[in-house]
Amino acid sequence: MAKTKSLAVAITVAGSDSGGGAGVTADVQTFAAFGVHGTCAITCVTAQNPAAITGRQPCRPRIVREQLEAVFAELPPAAAKTGMLHSAAIVRTVVEFFAARPGLPLVVDPVMVATSGARLLAPDAVRVLQARLLPLATLMTPNLEEVAVLLGRRPRNVEEMRTAARGLHGRFGVAVLVKGGHLVGSRTAVDIFFDGRDELLLSAPFLPGLRTHGTGCAYSAAITAALARGHSLPVAVALAKEFMAGALANCRSAHGHTILGLLSSPPPPLGSFPSLTE
């Protein structure tokens, strides 16, 4: 019998996307691109397409917990990420589960608002996320709109993104990746990573006129996959940035909608990104 190659395992705790562009679908495709076996715990079933979310049905917290227990019983992940959690009850369930596993790398994408503008996290859930989940994270990955919710102000330039990353690190005590993909007037897609010691400026060409869906999900999934394969956090973030640049450059069209080229963008060799730390 031929020897079977061993795969690293990662898990995403997030919502479904019936349109196939975001959520668990994007996460599992990204895990596969990194050669990682993807598992999941679905938190909310959505009726959506690239234009809008037209319906949603949150899962009961008990079945979220049972999905997590089932995966960890036979396929213990080497890294985990969270995405859309929807309700305070689900956030509490996720917190209780991962608090019992403090050594597991956990990437928290604080999904609050969809690209279409639909609110994805209830107000009481935002409070629980801030008080209990974010402090458990290895890394949090807010976009500019989420930074505005968490800090009360939206960064307008790279320097304000740096200040925001430091502010979030100081508040929650975890590493932060502030994503600047929606920075007005920028000619590059700039992100800031800060872990309390190292600060990195990560940039890639901005592709004007490209309307994408699921980039935040895939970005955090790429970081999680790289962590599952044993990379350090700064290296995982840099690899994920390069992967996303490739996925955006390899976009395809499906019925006029842009689809990320997640499976057309193999994990890149690690490039170099300038450190902002003196």
N, C-alpha and C positions, 0 to 999 in steps of 0.2 A: 504494500500500500504506500502510495506516494506521501511524503511528509507535507502536511498542510502548513502554509505560512500563517504566522500569528498576526492578528490585527489588533491595533489599539482600538479602544471603544470610547466613544463620547456620547453624552446625552443632551438633548435639548428639551427644555420644559417651556412650552409655548403653544400658541394657537395654530389652528389649521388655516389654510388659504385655499379655497376651492378653485381659485384662478391659477394656482401653481407657482406664483412668483415670490411669495414671502413666507414668513412663519416657518413651521416645521418643514415644509417642502424645500425651501431655500436652504435651511440648516442642514438637512440630510444630504442634499446634493453637494453642499460645500464639504461636509465631512468626507464624502466619497472622493471628491477631487484631491483631498489630502491623504487618501489611502487609509481612512479611519472608518470603522464600522459605526454607523449612526443609529442610535436608539432615541426614543422620545417618550414624553409624558404630555399628552395633549390637555390643555387647560380650557380651551374654548373652541367650539366649532363655528366658523364664520362662513357666511355666504358673501363672497367677494370676487371681484375681478380687478384688473389694473386701474379701473376708473373709480370704483366705489365699493364700500362695504354696505350691503343691503340687508344683512341680518346677522345675528349672532346668538349662540346658545352656550352659556358657560357650563363647564362640567361641574359636577358636584365635587367638593373637596375630597371626599372619600375615594372616588375613583382616580383622582389625581395622585393621591397617596398610594393607592394600590398599583398604579402603573409604575411609580418610582420603585416600590418594593419588588415588583416582579422583575424589573430590569436589573436591579442591584443584586438580586438573589442569584442570577445565573450569568449576567454580563456586566460585572462591576465596571463602571466607566473610570477612565483615567482623568477625565475632566468633564465639567458640566457648564451649561449656560442656561440662562432664563431669558425669555422674551415676553410676549404678551401674557400677563397673569390675570387680568380682568378685574378680579374682586379682592376685597380685603381678606375674605375667608380663604381664598386660594393662596394669597401671599403668605398668610399665617401657616398654612399647610406646608408650603415649600420651605419656609424658614425653619419650622420644627424638624423637617427631614434633614436639611443640610447642616443645621446646627449640630447634629449628632455625628457629622462627618467633617470635622474641621480641617483635616489634611488634604481634602479634595479641592483642586483648583476650580473656582466658581466665577464665571464671567456673567455679570448682570447687565443686560441691555434694558434700561428702564423705559420700556415701550409705553408711551403715554398717548401719542397722537399718530394716526396713520398719515401716509403721504397725501391721501385724499382729504385729510382734515378731520376724519372721524376720531372721536375720543375713545381710547382703548383701555383706559385705566380709570376706575371710579375714584372720586375725590377721597373717600375714606381709605381706599387701597393705596393711594399716593402717600398718605400719612404712615401707614404700616410699612410700606416699602422703604421709606426714609428712616424710620425708627428701628426697623428690625432686619430687613434684607440687605440693604446697601452695606451696613457695617460687617456683614458676613463675607462680602465679595472679595475675591482676589483682585478683580478689576471691574470697574463700572465704565460704561461706554455711552454717555449721553450725547445726543446731538444738540444743536444750539437751542432749539425750542425746549428740550428737556432741561438744559442748563437754566433757562429762564424760569421754569417751574421750580427747580430745586434751589436756585439762588436769588430769584426775584429780578434778574436782569439778563438780557440776551447779549452775548458778546458781539461786538460790531467789527472787530479786527483781530489780528493774530495776537497782539499784546493783551487784549482783553480775554482772549481764549487762554492765554498763559495764566492770567490772574484767576480765571474761573477754575482751571485745573488745580491750581494751588489751593483755592478756596474750598473746592469739593474734597480734596485730599485732607485738608485740615478739619473739615466738618465730619467726614465719615471715616477717616483713618485708613483708606484703601487707595490702591493705584487707580488712576483716572486716565481715560482717553476721551478728550473732548473732540468731537467730530465736526469739522468745519465745512462740510460739503455744501451747506446752504449759506455760506458767507457771501453777503451781497458785494458784488463788484470784484470778487477775487478771480484772478486768472489761473489759479491753481487750487486743487482740492487739498486743503491743509488741515492736519490734525495735530493735536498736542497731547503727548503722553507725559505723565508725571507720577512718580511712585514715592516721592518723598526724598529721593536722592538723585535719580537720573531724570532729566527732562529731554524729550526728543521732539524735534519738529519733523513731521512726516508729510511729504508733499508728492503729488502726482498731477499730471496735466488735467485741467478742467475741460470737460467735453461739452461745449455750449450746445443748447437745444436738445440735449439728451434727457428725456423724462424716464427715469428708472423706478422700479418698484422692488423692494426687498433688499436694498443695498445694506441697510443697517443690520438686518437679520444675518445676511451672509458674512458681513465683516466680523461680527461678534462670533459667529460660528467658525470662521477661519482661525481666529485667535484661539478658540477652544480646541480645535483640531490640532493646531500646532502645539498647544500645551499637552494634549493627550499623547503626542508623539515625543514628549520629553524636552521640548525647548523651554528656555527660560522665558519669563514674561516679556522683557523688552524685545527679544528675538522673535517671539510669537507675534507680537504686535507689528513688527516690521515686515515679517513674512506675509501677514494678513493684508497689510497695506499694498504690497506688491501684487498679491493675488487679486485683490479687488481692482487694481488698475488694469490687470489683464482681463478680468471678467467684463469690465466696462468697455474696454477696447474691442472685445469679441462679442458684443451684444448682437442679437438676432431680432428679427421682427416676426411676430405672430399675429395675423389679422390686424396689422397696423400698430400693435403694442410692442414696446421694447422689452425684450427678455434678456436678463443677464446671462452672459456666457460662462456660467459657473463650471460646467464640465468641459469647456473649451480652453480653460485657463489653468494649466497644471501649476502646482506650487512652484514659485520661482526660486532661483538661488538668492540667498540673502544679499540684498543691496546695502548701501550705506546711507544713513540718514544723519544729518548734523545734530549734534548735541547742543542744547541751549544752556547746559549747566557749565558755569565757569570752572 
